[in-house]
Amino acid sequence: MPFDYTAIDLETANPFRGSPCSVGLVKVRGGVTVDERHWLMRPPAGHDEFSSWNVRVHGISAGSVARLPRWRDFLPRVVDFIDGDVLVAHNASFDASVLCQACEVDGLETPDLEYVCTRDMAKELWPLSDYKLPTVMKAVGKVMVGHHDALADARAVVAVVDGMRRQLQHVGSLRELAGALDVQVKELRRARLRVR
């Protein structure tokens, strides 16, 4: 379908990627946002220590999530919201590895998902000083607000895709956009990944 996808951003409690503490999701249909979700959560047991560096980055602390359900309780809601869409994220390999490693340490199956990266697409489209999300937002004429808030970052991903779509007017879908920029839509497979 033309520009139907779900944008995602995950934040972690500490440097271990299997420690999600926040997820932001934005559902897009025909290039238009139709729904959003934002959840805070306790990371998987044993990986729920909050590092001071991560807290400084996103502002979420152990106290923020102390009474909330864990990742394993939110995963079904996340998968239901995605509902088979291609996921779009900025630095998508990070978000994909958070999903995989959080599922692994919680003993859950990794869901079958496809994903594509706006950072990779931006590198093919614009010569920028760097490809951080605020810089790419400037390239599409937007100002990044609330960077590292998971929902704000997912909304920014939608703005970036929209900017790319406006520049490459001949593309009619997310897959065509990725293809035009020679960026692969990758697969996250149902598998148990070995966490090192």
Backbone hydrogen bonds in HBPLUS format (Angstrom, degrees):
<---DONOR---> <-ACCEPTOR-->    atom                        ^
c    i                          cat <-CA-CA->   ^        H-A-AA   ^      H-
h    n   atom  resd res      DA  || num        DHA   H-A  angle D-A-AA Bond
n    s   type  num  typ     dist DA aas  dist angle  dist       angle   num
A0031-GLY N   A0003-PHE O   2.96 MM  28  4.99 149.6  2.05 144.1 135.3     1
A0005-TYR N   A0028-VAL O   3.09 MM  23  5.33 150.2  2.18 132.8 140.6     2
A0028-VAL N   A0005-TYR O   2.84 MM  23  5.33 165.0  1.87 177.7 172.5     3
A0006-THR N   A0086-VAL O   3.08 MM  80  6.33 166.4  2.10 155.9 158.2     4
A0088-VAL N   A0006-THR O   2.91 MM  82  6.18 145.1  2.04 142.0 146.1     5
A0007-ALA N   A0026-VAL O   2.82 MM  19  5.04 155.2  1.89 152.8 152.7     6
A0026-VAL N   A0007-ALA O   2.96 MM  19  5.04 153.5  2.03 139.1 143.9     7
A0008-ILE N   A0088-VAL O   2.95 MM  80  6.17 153.7  2.02 156.0 158.6     8
A0009-ASP N   A0024-GLY O   2.98 MM  15  5.20 140.9  2.14 146.2 150.3     9
A0024-GLY N   A0009-ASP O   2.87 MM  15  5.20 158.5  1.92 153.0 159.3    10
A0011-GLU N   A0022-SER O   2.99 MM  11  5.17 159.7  2.03 142.6 145.8    11
A0021-CYS N   A0011-GLU O   2.84 MM  10  5.87 164.8  1.86 148.9 150.8    12
A0013-ALA N   A0019-SER O   2.76 MM   6  5.45 154.8  1.82 149.7 155.3    13
A0051-SER N   A0013-ALA O   2.94 MM  38  6.40 155.9  2.00 148.9 153.7    14
A0041-MET N   A0021-CYS O   2.97 MM  20  4.88 153.6  2.04 126.3 125.7    15
A0023-VAL N   A0039-TRP O   2.94 MM  16  5.48 154.0  2.01 154.4 162.4    16
A0039-TRP N   A0023-VAL O   3.00 MM  16  5.48 159.2  2.05 155.6 161.8    17
A0025-LEU N   A0037-ARG O   2.86 MM  12  5.13 163.4  1.89 156.2 155.7    18
A0037-ARG N   A0025-LEU O   2.91 MM  12  5.13 152.3  1.99 146.0 148.0    19
A0027-LYS N   A0035-ASP O   2.82 MM   8  5.08 164.0  1.84 144.1 149.4    20
A0034-VAL N   A0027-LYS O   2.87 MM   7  5.75 167.3  1.88 154.7 158.3    21
A0029-ARG N   A0032-VAL O   2.87 MM   3  5.28 164.3  1.89 149.5 148.3    22
A0032-VAL N   A0029-ARG O   3.06 MM   3  5.28 163.0  2.09 109.1 114.4    23
A0042-ARG N   A0069-PRO O   2.97 MM  27  6.01 170.8  1.98 141.2 144.0    24
A0071-TRP N   A0042-ARG O   2.95 MM  29  6.21 124.3  2.27 166.4 175.0    25
A0047-HIS N   A0044-PRO O   2.97 MM   3  5.59 154.1  2.04 140.8 143.9    26
A0055-VAL N   A0051-SER O   3.01 MM   4  6.29 162.4  2.04 155.5 160.9    27
A0056-ARG N   A0052-SER O   2.97 MM   4  6.16 154.1  2.04 144.2 150.7    28
A0057-VAL N   A0053-TRP O   3.06 MM   4  6.36 146.7  2.17 144.4 153.8    29
A0057-VAL N   A0054-ASN O   3.09 MM   3  4.99 117.5  2.49  91.3 106.9    30
A0058-HIS N   A0054-ASN O   3.00 MM   4  6.31 169.1  2.01 164.5 162.9    31
A0059-GLY N   A0055-VAL O   2.66 MM   4  4.78 141.0  1.80 133.5 143.1    32
A0064-SER N   A0061-SER O   2.97 MM   3  5.12 129.4  2.24  99.0 112.8    33
A0065-VAL N   A0062-ALA O   3.24 MM   3  5.59 141.9  2.39 104.4 113.8    34
A0068-LEU N   A0065-VAL O   2.97 MM   3  5.19 167.2  1.99 118.5 122.0    35
A0073-ASP N   A0070-ARG O   2.94 MM   3  5.51 138.6  2.11 113.7 124.9    36
A0074-PHE N   A0071-TRP O   2.87 MM   3  5.14 131.2  2.11 105.2 119.3    37
A0075-LEU N   A0071-TRP O   2.92 MM   4  6.09 144.0  2.05 161.5 172.8    38
A0077-ARG N   A0074-PHE O   2.95 MM   3  5.30 120.0  2.32 110.0 125.3    39
A0078-VAL N   A0074-PHE O   2.97 MM   4  6.26 156.4  2.03 157.4 165.1    40
A0079-VAL N   A0075-LEU O   2.92 MM   4  6.15 168.6  1.93 164.4 165.8    41
A0080-ASP N   A0076-PRO O   2.90 MM   4  6.00 156.6  1.95 142.8 149.9    42
A0081-PHE N   A0077-ARG O   2.94 MM   4  6.10 154.5  2.00 143.7 150.4    43
A0082-ILE N   A0078-VAL O   2.99 MM   4  6.27 159.4  2.04 150.9 156.5    44
A0083-ASP N   A0079-VAL O   2.95 MM   4  6.12 160.6  1.99 150.2 155.3    45
A0085-ASP N   A0082-ILE O   3.01 MM   3  5.51 165.5  2.03 122.1 126.8    46
A0087-LEU N   A0114-GLU O   2.77 MM  27  6.06 177.6  1.77 147.7 147.6    47
A0116-VAL N   A0087-LEU O   2.89 MM  29  6.37 142.3  2.03 151.4 162.4    48
A0089-ALA N   A0116-VAL O   3.21 MM  27  6.67 157.3  2.27 160.5 167.4    49
A0118-THR N   A0089-ALA O   2.93 MM  29  6.09 157.3  1.98 140.6 148.0    50
A0094-PHE N   A0091-ASN O   2.98 MM   3  5.82 144.8  2.11 123.2 130.7    51
A0096-ALA N   A0092-ALA O   2.84 MM   4  6.00 163.5  1.87 157.9 162.8    52
A0097-SER N   A0093-SER O   3.03 MM   4  6.06 152.4  2.11 135.5 142.8    53
A0098-VAL N   A0094-PHE O   2.91 MM   4  6.22 148.0  2.01 151.2 161.0    54
A0099-LEU N   A0095-ASP O   3.04 MM   4  6.31 164.6  2.07 149.9 153.0    55
A0100-CYS N   A0096-ALA O   3.01 MM   4  6.26 166.8  2.02 149.5 153.0    56
A0101-GLN N   A0097-SER O   2.85 MM   4  5.86 171.0  1.85 149.2 152.4    57
A0102-ALA N   A0098-VAL O   2.92 MM   4  5.84 159.4  1.96 148.6 154.6    58
A0103-CYS N   A0099-LEU O   3.12 MM   4  6.18 157.5  2.17 143.9 150.1    59
A0104-GLU N   A0100-CYS O   2.92 MM   4  6.13 155.1  1.98 146.2 154.0    60
A0105-VAL N   A0101-GLN O   3.00 MM   4  6.18 172.0  2.00 152.3 152.8    61
A0106-ASP N   A0102-ALA O   3.14 MM   4  6.15 137.9  2.33 136.6 147.4    62
A0108-LEU N   A0103-CYS O   2.75 MM   5  4.69 163.3  1.78 149.8 147.8    63
A0107-GLY N   A0104-GLU O   3.06 MM   3  5.13 159.6  2.10 104.8 111.0    64
A0113-LEU N   A0188-LEU O   2.88 MM  75  4.94 158.6  1.93 140.8 148.0    65
A0188-LEU N   A0113-LEU O   2.58 MM  75  4.94 175.5  1.58 161.8 160.5    66
A0115-TYR N   A0186-LYS O   2.86 MM  71  5.34 153.3  1.93 139.5 147.1    67
A0186-LYS N   A0115-TYR O   2.79 MM  71  5.34 146.3  1.91 173.2 162.7    68
A0121-MET N   A0117-CYS O   3.17 MM   4  6.45 156.1  2.23 141.2 148.0    69
A0122-ALA N   A0118-THR O   2.80 MM   4  5.91 157.0  1.85 144.7 151.2    70
A0123-LYS N   A0119-ARG O   3.02 MM   4  6.26 150.5  2.11 147.6 154.7    71
A0124-GLU N   A0121-MET O   3.08 MM   3  5.27 132.5  2.32 100.3 112.9    72
A0125-LEU N   A0121-MET O   3.16 MM   4  6.39 128.4  2.44 139.9 154.0    73
A0125-LEU N   A0122-ALA O   3.07 MM   3  5.01 135.7  2.28  95.3 108.0    74
A0126-TRP N   A0122-ALA O   2.91 MM   4  5.81 172.8  1.91 161.8 160.9    75
A0135-THR N   A0132-LYS O   3.05 MM   3  5.41 119.6  2.43 107.8 122.5    76
A0136-VAL N   A0132-LYS O   3.01 MM   4  6.30 160.6  2.04 159.4 165.7    77
A0137-MET N   A0133-LEU O   2.87 MM   4  6.04 153.4  1.94 152.2 160.0    78
A0138-LYS N   A0134-PRO O   3.12 MM   4  6.41 149.5  2.22 139.4 146.3    79
A0139-ALA N   A0135-THR O   3.19 MM   4  6.56 145.0  2.31 139.4 148.7    80
A0139-ALA N   A0136-VAL O   3.05 MM   3  4.96 118.3  2.45  92.0 107.6    81
A0140-VAL N   A0137-MET O   3.06 MM   3  5.31 140.1  2.23 101.9 113.0    82
A0142-LYS N   A0137-MET O   2.89 MM   5  5.10 164.6  1.91 143.4 140.5    83
A0141-GLY N   A0138-LYS O   2.93 MM   3  4.90 161.0  1.96 108.0 111.4    84
A0149-ASP N   A0146-GLY O   2.89 MM   3  5.59 146.5  2.01 147.2 147.5    85
A0153-ASP N   A0149-ASP O   2.88 MM   4  6.10 159.8  1.92 164.2 170.7    86
A0154-ALA N   A0150-ALA O   3.03 MM   4  6.22 154.0  2.09 142.1 149.1    87
A0155-ARG N   A0151-LEU O   2.90 MM   4  6.13 157.8  1.95 151.0 157.0    88
A0156-ALA N   A0152-ALA O   2.93 MM   4  6.16 148.6  2.03 140.7 149.8    89
A0157-VAL N   A0153-ASP O   2.99 MM   4  6.30 148.7  2.09 145.1 152.7    90
A0158-VAL N   A0154-ALA O   3.24 MM   4  6.61 151.4  2.33 143.4 149.9    91
A0159-ALA N   A0155-ARG O   3.07 MM   4  6.47 152.8  2.15 146.3 153.8    92
A0160-VAL N   A0156-ALA O   2.89 MM   4  6.21 151.5  1.97 151.6 159.6    93
A0161-VAL N   A0157-VAL O   2.94 MM   4  6.24 165.2  1.96 154.1 157.4    94
A0162-ASP N   A0158-VAL O   2.93 MM   4  6.14 158.5  1.98 147.8 154.2    95
A0163-GLY N   A0159-ALA O   2.93 MM   4  6.18 149.8  2.03 142.2 150.3    96
A0164-MET N   A0160-VAL O   2.93 MM   4  6.24 156.9  1.98 153.7 159.8    97
A0165-ARG N   A0161-VAL O   2.86 MM   4  6.04 156.2  1.91 149.1 156.4    98
A0166-ARG N   A0162-ASP O   2.95 MM   4  6.20 150.5  2.04 145.0 152.3    99
A0167-GLN N   A0163-GLY O   3.11 MM   4  6.34 149.1  2.21 140.6 148.6   100
A0168-LEU N   A0164-MET O   2.88 MM   4  6.09 159.8  1.92 154.1 159.6   101
A0171-VAL N   A0168-LEU O   3.15 MM   3  6.09 174.0  2.16 128.7 130.6   102
A0177-LEU N   A0173-SER O   2.91 MM   4  6.20 152.0  1.99 147.1 155.4   103
A0178-ALA N   A0174-LEU O   2.93 MM   4  6.25 165.2  1.96 156.1 158.6   104
A0179-GLY N   A0175-ARG O   2.89 MM   4  6.05 161.1  1.92 146.8 152.7   105
A0180-ALA N   A0176-GLU O   2.81 MM   4  5.95 155.2  1.87 147.8 154.0   106
A0181-LEU N   A0177-LEU O   3.23 MM   4  6.46 136.5  2.43 140.8 151.3   107
A0181-LEU N   A0178-ALA O   3.15 MM   3  5.24 133.4  2.38  97.4 110.0   108
A0183-VAL N   A0178-ALA O   2.86 MM   5  4.98 176.7  1.86 146.7 146.7   109
A0182-ASP N   A0179-GLY O   3.01 MM   3  4.82 161.7  2.04 103.0 107.7   110
